[in-house]
Amino acid sequence: NAMMTFEEEKMQLACDDLKTTEKLCESEEAGVIETIKNKIKKNVDVRKSAPSMVDRLQRQIIIADCQVYLAVLSFVKQELSAYIKGGWILRKAWKIYNKCYLDINALQELYQKKLTEEPLTSDAANDNHIVAEGVSEESLNRLKGAVSFGYGLFHLCISMVPPNLLKIINLLGFPGDRLQGLSSLMYASESKDMKAPLATLALLWYHTVVRPFFALDGSDNKAGLDEAKEILLKKEAAYPNSSLFMFFKGRIQRLEKAEKHFVLVPFIASLLQKTLPGTQDVSQLPSVQEMWAKQ
C-alpha cells in the first residue's frame, strides 16, 4: 500500500511494521545458542534441535525479506543518505540470503548422504541422525524455495547492471550471475513456499518485459517468449482467472506483433469477470483478442 500511494505516513507505518517483524524474529535466536551448547555436551535432543534448526533458518529468511523491503522504501525517498542506507541494508540482506542458501544446500546434501550411505558411529553420523530424524526432506525443500526467491532476485537484478558499474558493485560484495538467478527463481516458483507465485511473476516479468526493454538479446524481441509460454502453461490450471497472468498473456501476444491495443484485452477481461461475473460477453474478450492477434 505504501509503495502504491507514496504517502509519508503509510511509508513510515510500513517501516515500523517491518522493523517490528525483524525484531520479533531476532528475539527468538536464543534457541540457536541452546542447540550449540547441547552439541558441545554431546547431549543433543534430536526432536528438539532439528525443529529449532528449521525455525532458525525460517526466521533468518524473514529477516532478510524485511531488510529488502526496508531498502526499497529507503530508495523511494530519492535522497543521497537514503540511497546509502538502502545499499547498506541490502548488503546485510544479501549476506543472510547467501548464508541461508548455503546452509540449506549443505543440509540437503547431508540428508541425501544419509539416505545413500550406511550410518557411521562418529560425530558426522550423529549430525546425519539429527537431519534424517528431525528435518524432513519436504521442510528442506520448502526452506530452499523460500530463500531461493530473494537469492535469485538478487542475482538476476544485479546481473542487469551496466558492466562498468557492475565491477564496483561486485567489489562491494554483490554477485551477479544471471543463470544462477533464473535457476533459483525457477526452483522457488515450483516449490510449496508462499512466495512461489511471486517467483513465477518475477520470471514472467523478466522474460516479457526486461529482456525486450533492455535489449538483452539484441534486436530479437521474441527471445524469451517460449520460456514465458511454458511458465504460463504450467501455472494456467492454478491461476485460471488471474489478472496478472492474463496481462502477461497479452504481453506475449503484443511481442508477437499483435496490435498494440490488444495487449490490454486479457487484463480488462479478467477485471470485468470479477466485477461482473454474470456477463457472458466478457468471457469472450480473450478469444476475440487471440483471433485478431493471429491475423
Stockholm file with secondary structure:
# STOCKHOLM 1.0

chainA/1-295         NAMMTFEEEKMQLACDDLKTTEKLCESEEAGVIETIKNKIKKNVDVRKSAPSMVDRLQRQIIIADCQVYLAVLSFVKQELSAYIKGGWILRKAWKIYNKCYLDINALQELYQKKLTEEPLTSDAANDNHIVAEGVSEESLNRLKGAVSFGYGLFHLCISMVPPNLLKIINLLGFPGDRLQGLSSLMYASESKDMKAPLATLALLWYHTVVRPFFALDGSDNKAGLDEAKEILLKKEAAYPNSSLFMFFKGRIQRLEKAEKHFVLVPFIASLLQKTLPGTQDVSQLPSVQEMWAKQ
#=GR chainA/1-295 SS CHHHHCCHHHHHHHHHHHHHHHHHHHTTTHHHHHHHHHHHTTCCCHHHHHHHHHHHHHHHHHHHHHHHHHHHHHHHTCCHHHHHHHHHHHHHHHHHHHHHHHHHHHHHHHHHHHHHSCCCSSHHHHHHHHHHHHSCHHHHHHHHHHHHHHHHHHHHHHHTSCHHHHHHHHHTTCCCCHHHHHHHHHHHHTSSSTTHHHHHHHHHHIIIIIHHHTTTTTTCTTTTHHHHHHHHHHHTTTCTTCHHHHHHHHHHHHHTTCCGGGGGHHHHHHHHHHHCTTCTGGGGHHHHHHHHHHC
#=GC SS_cons         CHHHHCCHHHHHHHHHHHHHHHHHHHTTTHHHHHHHHHHHTTCCCHHHHHHHHHHHHHHHHHHHHHHHHHHHHHHHTCCHHHHHHHHHHHHHHHHHHHHHHHHHHHHHHHHHHHHHSCCCSSHHHHHHHHHHHHSCHHHHHHHHHHHHHHHHHHHHHHHTSCHHHHHHHHHTTCCCCHHHHHHHHHHHHTSSSTTHHHHHHHHHHIIIIIHHHTTTTTTCTTTTHHHHHHHHHHHTTTCTTCHHHHHHHHHHHHHTTCCGGGGGHHHHHHHHHHHCTTCTGGGGHHHHHHHHHHC
//
